[in-house]
């Protein structure tokens, strides 16, 4: 099989490149591809890069990469693959990219790992009502023996969206024999959901049964405010809403109305807008915990994204199939 090194460059913010590609990963990149005189290009529109781009066969992209529109692609007539070292590729794609049949891959699976781990932690801590007591510590009169809205036994968790992350959350919940997992996703296969350890139900049937509702659907026009006043009202008293997906999935005004009364709790790693205004009442309620988009890959976790893109590059070099390809049809129902 071919071992010819393709001309390739990283296209992303300088800070993103420094975070993802430490020295061993830069060395691996250079061993797999011919990076010419510049491994990193931060501005595809800089005329100084015209000669390099004219010879480029592969781009490794990540945060800060621009949309690959017809004008930019015209400067890269030899481009055959875009390997994204991050999650969503929605901002990268264009009709011209699809028309040219350029191989497109994503590191979304690698990015799903820390989000699912964060979500698991939030589910278990919500079961113990940890967040409420961090914001409003109990006094000497608080009696854990009489509190029925606490614990992780005989609990039901509802997962909205059997995505990469939603599926992994279901799998992470399997060892906890006191927790039952339900899934709502119109595109999911019931057998696949069952194999992962959950039961597939329509959203309206699921909501009245759950103690924790965790959101993992993509942010699309069809999913905007998919959890609004009617859906929140259907949740049992004492339920917790966890959002580690996108703020637009959740109607924040409706959520405020439920949390203000104390009927529901919430754990929000993403909000709409993001961040919330300083005077937002959600920031000050004792039963609402807000974290600053911590769930996704951060710090050393981001190196998984670089590894995923480099694995895709290694596969491309030897003519092997892409490990995590992205198709135009898939993007219509995913982030």
For each residue, the residues with C-beta under 8 A, 3 or more apart:
1: 318 319
2: 317 318 319
3: 317 318
4: 317
5: 32 33 34 317
6: 33 34 57 58 80 81 316 317
7: 33 34 35 36 52 55 56 57 58 78
8: 29 32 33 34 35 56 57 58 59 60 313
9: 35 36 38 39 40 41 52 53 56 58 59 60
10: 17 21 29 39 40 41 59 60 61 62
11: 40 41 42 44 59 60 61 65 66
12: 16 17 20 40 42 60 61 62 63 64 65 85
13: 16 17 42 62 63 64
14: 17 18 40 42
15: 18 19 64
16: 12 13 19 20 62 63 64
17: 10 12 13 14 20 21 40 62
18: 14 15 21
19: 15 16 299 302
20: 12 16 17 25 62 85 302 303 305 306
21: 10 17 18 25 26 29 306
22: 25 26 303
23: 26 27
24: 27 28
25: 20 21 22 28 29 303 306 307 310
26: 21 22 23 29 30 39
27: 23 24 30 31
28: 24 25 31 32 310
29: 8 10 21 25 26 32 33 35 39 60 310 313
30: 26 27 33 35 39
31: 27 28
32: 5 8 28 29 310 313 314 317
33: 5 6 7 8 29 30 58 313 317
34: 5 6 7 8
35: 7 8 9 29 30 38 39
36: 7 9 52 55
37: 52
38: 9 35 41 49 52
39: 9 10 26 29 30 35
40: 9 10 11 12 14 17
41: 9 10 11 38 44 46 49 52 53
42: 11 12 13 14 64
43: 46 49
44: 11 41 49 53 66 72 75
45: 66 72
46: 41 43 49
47: 50
48:
49: 38 41 43 44 46 52 53
50: 47 53 54 75
51: 54 55
52: 7 9 36 37 38 41 49 55 56
53: 9 41 44 49 50 56 75 76
54: 50 51 75 76 77 78
55: 7 36 51 52 78
56: 7 8 9 52 53 59 76 78 79
57: 6 7 8 78 79 80 81
58: 6 7 8 9 33 79 80 81 82 83 313 316
59: 8 9 10 11 56 65 68 76 79 81 82 83
60: 8 9 10 11 12 29 83 84 85 309 310 313
61: 10 11 12 65 82 83 84 85 86 92
62: 10 12 13 16 17 20 65 84 85 86 305 309
63: 12 13 16 86
64: 12 13 15 16 42
65: 11 12 59 61 62 84 92
66: 11 44 45 72
67: 72 91 92 93 94
68: 59 72 73 82 92 93 94 96 97
69: 72 73 94 96
70: 73 74 94 95 96
71: 74 75
72: 44 45 66 67 68 69 75 76
73: 68 69 70 76 79 94 96 97 100 102
74: 70 71 77
75: 44 50 53 54 71 72
76: 53 54 56 59 72 73 79
77: 54 74
78: 7 54 55 56 57
79: 56 57 58 59 73 76 82 100 102
80: 6 57 58 102 103 316
81: 6 57 58 59 102 103 104 105 312 316
82: 58 59 61 68 79 89 92 97 102 103 104 105
83: 58 59 60 61 105 309 312 313 316
84: 60 61 62 65 87 89 92 104 105 106 107 309 326
85: 12 20 60 61 62 107 305 306 308 309
86: 61 62 63 106 107 111 305
87: 84 106 107 108 111 112 296 335
88: 91 106 108 335
89: 82 84 92 93 104 106 326 331
90: 93 331 335
91: 67 88
92: 61 65 67 68 82 84 89 97 104
93: 67 68 89 90 97 98 104 328 331
94: 67 68 69 70 73 97 98
95: 70 98 99
96: 68 69 70 73 99 100
97: 68 73 82 92 93 94 100 102 104
98: 93 94 95 101 102 328
99: 95 96
100: 73 79 96 97
101: 98
102: 73 79 80 81 82 97 98
103: 80 81 82 316 322 325
104: 81 82 84 89 92 93 97 325 326
105: 81 82 83 84 309 312 322 323 324 325 326
106: 84 86 87 88 89 109 324 326
107: 84 85 86 87 110 111 304 305 308 309 324
108: 87 88 111 112 164 324
109: 106 112 113 164 308 324
110: 107 113 297 304 305 307 308
111: 86 87 107 108 114 115 296 297 304 305
112: 87 108 109 115 116 163 164 165 168
113: 109 110 116 117 168 297 301 304
114: 111 117 118 295 296 297 298 301
115: 111 112 118 119 165 244 295 296
116: 112 113 119 120 165 168 169 172
117: 113 114 120 121 172
118: 114 115 121 122 244 269 294 295
119: 115 116 122 123 165 169 214 216 242 244 295
120: 116 117 123 124 169 172 173
121: 117 118 124 125
122: 118 119 125 126 214 242 244 267 269
123: 119 120 126 127 157 169 173 179 212 214 242
124: 120 121 127 128 152 176
125: 121 122 128 130 131
126: 122 123 129 130 131 212 240 242 265 267
127: 123 124 150 151 152 155 211 212
128: 124 125 150 151 152
129: 126 132 133 147 149 150 265
130: 125 126 133 134
131: 125 126 134 135 265 267 287 289
132: 129 135 136 265 286 287
133: 129 130 136 137 138
134: 130 131 137 289
135: 131 132 285 286 287 288 289
136: 132 133 286
137: 133 134
138: 133 141 142
139: 142
140:
141: 138
142: 138 139 147
143: 146 147
144: 147 150
145:
146: 143
147: 129 142 143 144 150
148:
149: 129 238
150: 127 128 129 144 147
151: 127 128 154 155 178
152: 124 127 128 155 176 178 179
153: 178 179
154: 151 178
155: 127 151 152 178 179 180 211 212
156: 179 180 181 182 209 210 211 212
157: 123 173 179 180 181 182 210 211 212 213 214
158: 182 183 184 206 207 209 210 212 213 214
159: 162 166 169 170 181 182 183 184 198 214 216
160: 166 183 184 185 203 213 214 215 216 217 226 227 249
161: 165 166 184 185 215 216 217 218 245
162: 159 166 167 170 183 185 187 188 192 193 196 200 216
163: 112 166 167 185 216 217 218 334 335
164: 108 109 112 167 168
165: 112 115 116 119 161 168 169 216 244 245
166: 159 160 161 162 163 169 170 183 185 214 216 217
167: 162 163 164 170 171 196
168: 112 113 116 164 165 171 172
169: 116 119 120 123 159 165 166 172 173 214 216
170: 159 162 166 167 173 174 181 183 193 196 197 198
171: 167 168 174 196 197
172: 116 117 120 168 169 175
173: 120 123 157 169 170 176 179 181 197 198
174: 170 171 196 197
175: 172
176: 124 152 173 179
177:
178: 151 152 153 154 155
179: 123 152 153 155 156 157 173 176
180: 155 156 157 199
181: 156 157 159 170 173 197 198 199
182: 156 157 158 159 198 199 200 201 206 209 210
183: 158 159 160 162 166 170 188 193 198 199 200 201 206
184: 158 159 160 161 200 201 202 203 206
185: 160 161 162 163 166 188 193 200 217
186:
187: 162 333
188: 162 183 185 192 193 200
189: 192 193 200
190: 193 194 200
191: 194 195
192: 162 188 189 195 196
193: 162 170 183 185 188 189 190 196 198 199 200
194: 190 191 197 198 199 200
195: 191 192
196: 162 167 170 171 174 192 193
197: 170 171 173 174 181 194
198: 159 170 173 181 182 183 193 194
199: 180 181 182 183 193 194
200: 162 182 183 184 185 188 189 190 193 194
201: 182 183 184 205 206
202: 184 205 206
203: 160 184 206 207 226 231
204: 207 234
205: 201 202 208 209
206: 158 182 183 184 201 202 203 209 210
207: 158 203 204 210 213 231 234 235
208: 205 234 235 236
209: 156 158 182 205 206 236
210: 156 157 158 182 206 207 213 235 236 239
211: 127 155 156 157 236 238 239 240
212: 123 126 127 155 156 157 158 239 240 241 242
213: 157 158 160 207 210 227 235 239 240 241 242
214: 119 122 123 157 158 159 160 166 169 242 243 244
215: 160 161 227 241 242 243 244 245 249 250
216: 119 159 160 161 162 163 165 166 169 244 245
217: 160 161 163 166 185 223 226 245 249
218: 161 163 223 245 246 333 334 335
219: 223 224 245 246 248 249 335
220: 223 224 333 335
221: 224
222: 226
223: 217 218 219 220 226 248 249
224: 219 220 221 248 249
225: 228 248 249 250 251
226: 160 203 217 222 223 231 249
227: 160 213 215 231 232 241 249 250 251
228: 225 231 232 251 254
229: 232 233 251 254 257
230: 233 234
231: 203 207 226 227 228 234 235
232: 227 228 229 235 241 251 254 255 258 264
233: 229 230 258
234: 204 207 208 230 231
235: 207 208 210 213 231 232 239 241 258 264
236: 208 209 210 211 239
237: 263 264
238: 149 211 263 264 265
239: 210 211 212 213 235 236 264 265
240: 126 211 212 213 264 265 266 267
241: 212 213 215 227 232 235 250 255 264 265 266 267
242: 119 122 123 126 212 213 214 215 266 267 268 269
243: 214 215 246 247 249 250 266 267 268 269 270 271
244: 115 118 119 122 165 214 215 216 269 270 295
245: 161 165 215 216 217 218 219 249 270
246: 218 219 243 249 270 272 335
247: 243 250 252 268 270 271 272 273 274
248: 219 223 224 225 272
249: 160 215 217 219 223 224 225 226 227 243 245 246
250: 215 225 227 241 243 247 255 268 272
251: 225 227 228 229 232 254 255
252: 247 255 256 271 272 276 282
253: 256 257
254: 228 229 232 251 257 258
255: 232 241 250 251 252 258 259 264 266 282
256: 252 253 259 260 281 282 285
257: 229 253 254 260 261
258: 232 233 235 254 255 261 263 264
259: 255 256 262 263 264 265 266 282 285 287 288
260: 256 257 281 285
261: 257 258
262: 259 287
263: 237 238 258 259
264: 232 235 237 238 239 240 241 255 258 259 287
265: 126 129 131 132 238 239 240 241 259 287 288
266: 240 241 242 243 255 259 282 287 288 289
267: 122 126 131 240 241 242 243 288 289 291
268: 242 243 247 250 271 282 288 289 290 291
269: 118 122 242 243 244 290 291 292 293 294 295
270: 243 244 245 246 247 274 293 295
271: 243 247 252 268 274 275 276 282 290
272: 246 247 248 250 252
273: 247 276 277
274: 247 270 271 293
275: 271 292
276: 252 271 273 280 282 283 290
277: 273 280
278: 283
279: 283
280: 276 277 283 284
281: 256 260 284 285
282: 252 255 256 259 266 268 271 276 285 288 290
283: 276 278 279 280 288 290
284: 280 281
285: 135 256 259 260 281 282 288
286: 132 135 136
287: 131 132 135 259 262 264 265 266
288: 135 259 265 266 267 268 282 283 285
289: 131 134 135 266 267 268
290: 268 269 271 276 282 283
291: 267 268 269 294 295
292: 269 275
293: 269 270 274 296
294: 118 269 291 298
295: 114 115 118 119 244 269 270 291
296: 87 111 114 115 293
297: 110 111 113 114 301 302 304 305
298: 114 294 301 302
299: 19 302
300: 303
301: 113 114 297 298 304
302: 19 20 297 298 299 305 306
303: 20 22 25 300 306 307
304: 107 110 111 113 297 301 307 308
305: 20 62 85 86 107 110 111 297 302 308 309
306: 20 21 25 85 302 303 309 310
307: 25 110 303 304 310 311
308: 85 107 109 110 304 305 311 312 323 324
309: 60 62 83 84 85 105 107 305 306 312 313
310: 25 28 29 32 60 306 307 313 314
311: 307 308 314 315 323
312: 81 83 105 308 309 315 316 322 323 324
313: 8 29 32 33 58 60 83 309 310 316 317
314: 32 310 311 317 318
315: 311 312 318 320 321 322 323
316: 6 58 80 81 83 103 312 313 319 320 322
317: 2 3 4 5 6 32 33 313 314
318: 1 2 3 314 315
319: 1 2 316
320: 315 316
321: 315 325
322: 103 105 312 315 316 325
323: 105 308 311 312 315
324: 105 106 107 108 109 308 312
325: 103 104 105 321 322
326: 84 89 104 105 106 330 331
327: 330 331
328: 93 98 331 332
329: 332
330: 326 327 333 334
331: 89 90 93 326 327 328 334
332: 328 329
333: 187 218 220 330
334: 163 218 330 331
335: 87 88 90 163 218 219 220 246
